[in-house]
Every structure is written in structure tokens, then in C-alpha cells.
Amino acid sequence: MSVVRNVLVIGGGFSGTSAAIQLRKAGIDVDLVEIDPGWRSYGAGITLNAATLRALGEVGVLPEVMTQGACCDGVELFTADGHKIGELPTPRLAGPEVPGGGGIMRPVLARILSEVTRRSGTKVRLGCQPTSIHQQQTSVDVSFSDGTRASYDLVVAADGARSGTRETFFPTAPKPFYTGQGVWRAVVPRPREVQRPSFYMAPRLKAGVNPVSQSSMYLFLTEDRPTNAHVKDEELLPQLQALLDQFTAPMPSYVRSVLNAGSQIVFRPLDALLLPSPWYVGRMVLIGDAAHASTPHLAAGAGMGIEDAVVLAQELKSAPSLEKALDSFQQRRWPRCRLVVENSVRLGQIEQTGGSKEEHANIMRESMIAMAAPF
């Protein structure tokens, strides 16, 4: 028996939909509001490490992800000119039959989670957001932009790194900060020989490709940039092509050759955020990027938010009180999410400064071991 009867989830991204699905499994009534009337997900591909695949398995969408995405074992490492320098193993954390990593298009994963959210019995309202949230001793009273009002036992804010809920309830909280790098992503046809992710290392640049379906893969390229200036749409293609000119290995060269004016190219400055503990106040709790936004160096940002959803539902179902549930949730999530955010930022700093390769390798190894542990 859960310690709450009904919950409001703010935000329909990966964390919010996963929370709605898991809370419904716990027998809790859930309303989910999403500000985008189209419930769209922007971006290209997303890398799914073994821990994220395990979390998606807990949510119950792993079969769809494996069918509509691409899963594989291992990662290959190359120099910029194509000399192979090593391989990284990827443990099978989601089960012996599930490969240790994968990739999928972000809109595809969003669609899978949104469809399961609706099937779960969650009441979804699109183009809607809270206009006021007032905590009472035994409830939270919420007014919405569509003119309705409702009371809830708990509000779960999964409204992203620029969370308006965080701004309201944690006014002194740190803001997301620019880490000095940006990431480029582009979707291209997948050659038959690309069976798993590969990385290519150049001075101050790191590129890679990852399968995201049977016919597509996505390029990711991390670049040092002194400012987080916006890149105009008409500059996306020529700037990315110029960066790829620094790689002469066959695969980055292939990607450059197939990029054109119609290619789906996305550039994003890399921000990070770690909200100090606690992430809850009264009957309101933050999850996902609203509490801990990470850079992609460990391919774990989305996975940590999905894990948040799983753990929160577990604690709400088993704890003797809401306060104990939120405290236990915090205790379970804080060390793990802090490690991911801080280690991801540190990896970026090492890359920008040409720092110790030994430290970089040690952080990667220690992080992989930590993320493999049960959550």
C-alpha cells in the first residue's frame, strides 16, 4: 500500500514518463502535464549504456527499445586516422540475453515511453502547466494553465534542467553552468559494417558513431568551445564538416561525405547541474535533469533520471510515511547521481586541458564499476 494516493508529474520527458509508469504500477493515481501540446522530443540519437538498459527493463519497455533501436556489445577506440587502439567491454547488466549497450533515436524512445504512459492509465494533459502550487499540511493544491485546479498527495517535478519548479521551491539553488564544450549530433545511413559504437580521438576533438536502428546510426562529436554561443541553422552543416576534416579514418570520412543540407544536425552546448541534497521540500520532489543534469561523457544522464523514477516508486510503495519515502529516495540517489555529474564534468575538463590520460581512464573505469552496481 503506497503512502500516497495521487501524484502530479510535471514534465513528459524520459524521467516524467518513467515516473508515471512506475507510480501506476504501485497503484497510485497519476496526472501528467506537459507544456508542449505536441509532446515532441527533439534531438538525434541517444546512447544507452548497460545501466540505462537495465533501468528501461525495470520500466518495462526494453523489448520495444531493442526492437526499434539497436543493441550491441563492446566499444571500439581509434585514432583520428583510423588506427585501432583498443576495445572497451560492456557488461550485460540488463540480463544475459541483453547486450551491454545500444542506441536509439530520441523521438523513438520518447514515443515508446509516451505510449506506455497512456496505456498505464495515467491522465495526460498536453499544452498544460501549473500556474501555482501551494503546499498544505496534507496535500498540494495546484492551479493549471487550462483553468482547472486539483489537489495531490505529492508533486513530482521532472521539468528538465531549466526547471521552473526548482526556481520556485529552491530559489537559492545553483543554475546550470556551461562546461566549456559542445556536442554535435547527426543522423546518417548505417553501413552494414557498423555493428557497434566506435570512438575516434583527435586533439581537442572526440567523435564517434553509434547504431540507432537497423538502417541508421548517429554521429556524436565533442568540441571545446570558449563560449556557449548559439550556432545558426545555416552554419550547422559547414561547421560540422570542417570539424570532421580533422579525422581521416574511413568512418568519420564517410559521415562527412553523406552529410548534406537535408541532414538532421543538432548542436548543443554542454551544461551541468547538481542540486545539493535534499531534492524535496514538503510534498514536492525533483527528479531527473531538474535535480542533476549531466554532460554525455558517461552516456548516463537519461539513465539516471529513469532510475530516479524507479526508485521513487519503490520507496513510495514500501516506506511507512511520505517523509521516510522521500528521505530514503534521497539517500539512494544522491551518491550515484553526484558521481555521474561530477565525473562527467571532470572528464570534460581533462579533455579540454589535455590532462592526464591515466586520470581519464581511471575515472572511466571507476564510473563504469559504480554504475554497474545495483541502484
Residue, then its C-alpha position, 0 to 999 in steps of 0.5 A: m500500500s503506497v503512502v500516497r494516493n495521487v501524484l502530479v508529474i510535471g514534465g513528459g520527458f524520459s524521467g516524467t514518463s518513467a515516473a508515471i509508469q512506475l507510480r501506476k504500477a504501485g497503484i497510485d493515481v497519476d496526472l501528467v502535464e506537459i507544456d508542449p501540446g505536441w509532446r515532441s522530443y527533439g534531438a538525434g540519437i541517444t546512447l544507452n549504456a548497460a545501466t540505462l538498459r537495465a533501468l528501461g527493463e525495470v520500466g518495462v519497455l526494453p523489448e520495444v527499445m531493442t526492437q526499434g533501436a539497436c543493441c550491441d556489445g563492446v566499444e571500439l577506440f581509434t585514432a583520428d586516422g583510423h588506427k585501432i587502439g583498443e576495445l572497451p567491454t560492456p557488461r550485460l547488466a540488463g540480463p544475459e540475453v541483453p547486450g551491454g549497450g545500444g542506441i536509439m533515436r530520441p523521438v523513438l524512445a520518447r514515443i515508446l515511453s509516451e505510449v506506455t504512459r497512456r496505456s498505464g492509465t495515467k491522465v495526460r494533459l498536453g499544452c498544460q502547466p501549473t500556474s501555482i502550487h501551494q503546499q498544505q499540511t496534507s496535500v498540494d493544491v495546484s492551479f493549471s494553465d487550462g483553468t482547472r485546479a486539483s489537489y495531490d498527495l505529492v508533486v513530482a517535478a521532472d521539468g528538465a534542467r531549466s526547471g521552473t519548479r526548482e526556481t520556485f521551491f529552491p530559489t537559492a539553488p545553483k543554475p546550470f553552468y556551461t562546461g566549456q564544450g559542445v556536442w554535435r549530433a547527426v543522423v546518417p545511413r548505417p553501413r552494414e559494417v557498423q555493428r557497434p559504437s566506435f570512438y575516434m580521438a583527435p586533439r581537442l576533438k572526440a567523435g564517434v558513431n553509434p547504431v540507432s536502428q537497423s538502417s541508421m546510426y548517429l554521429f556524436l562529436t565533442e568540441d571545446r568551445p570558449t563560449n556557449a554561443h548559439v550556432k545558426d541553422e545555416e552554419l550547422l552543416p559547414q561547421l560540422q564538416a570542417l570539424l570532421d576534416q580533422f579525422t581521416a579514418p574511413m568512418p568519420s570520412y564517410v559521415r562527412s561525405v553523406l552529410n548534406a543540407g537535408s541532414q538532421i544536425v543538432f548542436r548543443p552546448l554542454d551544461a551541468l547541474l547538481l542540486p545539493s541534497p535534499w531534492y524535496v521540500g514538503r510534498m514536492v520532489l525533483i527528479g531527473d535533469a531538474a535535480h542533476a543534469s549531466t554532460p554525455h561523457l558517461a552516456a548516463g544522464a537519461g539513465m539516471g533520471i529513469e532510475d530516479a523514477v524507479v526508485l521513487a516508486q519503490e520507496l513510495k510503495s514500501a516506506p511507512s510515511l511520505e517523509k521516510a519515502l522521500d528521505s530514503f529516495q534521497q539517500r539512494r540517489w544522491p551518491r550515484c547521481r553526484l558521481v555521474v555529474e561530477n565525473s562527467v564534468r571532470l572528464g570534460q575538463i581533462e579533455q579540454t586541458g589535455g590532462s592526464k590520460e591515466e586520470h581519464a581512464n581511471i575515472m572511466r573505469e571507476s564510473m563504469i564499476a559504480m554504475a554497474a552496481p545495483f541502484 
